[in-house]
């Protein structure tokens, strides 16, 4: 079997949702040619191909590069914990900006395919959403500001890189708390309420579609910034409705509010839905399935999640079947 030219590949941020799902995808195909690093403190995450190594450890990264001679890097490491970043900007800079610098250091003068994951939260939100790559960035959070800095460094110092501004990746996490679905579930499973915003709107996508896009991007020559999110725009409250109803949890557990009612910490963006037209044009086809896939899982009113027809059974296993993964063979 002829191996793809992008192998061997290094994946950072395997403790996050996109990094973990990408690692599982690539490692299942090429187990001897895919390496992921995770923070040394994150000891529960272990297995073949996973190496405990902090992204701040430049010497350790350099030694790993020397050993493996990577042809590509999917840099998904970073901290998207909004409140933690606000309270500790130095940590946010170290994890989100310095990590990007460290990746560029170990690349040096090598010709390596680099994919970097940024965020839709580089934007503040506007009533119409539908941000394009040419729109000016103006983040309202420390997290967003550090990601803008990382974008600028990579774009300037390594222009052949692909920068994907991603929205909410919908897939399993390794700890059951990372990512939108798992955080909401962590509340509902304990019979605790989850309060989500009516006016923060995102472009969630299935991780399976992201994996396919990443694989294509590793093999072709596209470069620059691309918005990566699906065609369906949803508020965080609507996402909560979907998880609540599909999982069969009590509808009373879901609470909603406007961002202004939640207080100033952490600050929240508004409608940061992104247009993916530039990415579709670069790929030459549309790789996205809408999240959620089934139209009858899409809320159409404020109390949609209270409607539980007698003939329809809802239970937590359906979340894995319909929301964590695309429920079709394709």
Secondary structure, 3 states (H helix, E strand, C coil): CCCCCCCCEEEECCCCHHHHHHHHHHHHHCCCCEEEEECCCCCCCCCCCEEECCCCCHHHHHHHHHHHCCCEEEECCCCCCHHHHHHCHHHHHHHHHHHHHHHHHHHCCCCCEEEEEEEHHHCCCCCCCCECCCCCCCCCCHHHHHHHHHHHHHHHHCCCCEEEEECCEECCCCCCCCCHHHHHHHHHCCCCCEEEECCCEECCEEHHHHHHHHHHHHHCCCCEEEEECCCCCEEHHHHHHHHHHHCCCCHHHEEEECHHHHCCCCCCCCECCECCHHHHHHHCCCCCCCCCCCHHHCCCCCCHHHCCCCCCCCCCHHHHHHHCCCCCCC
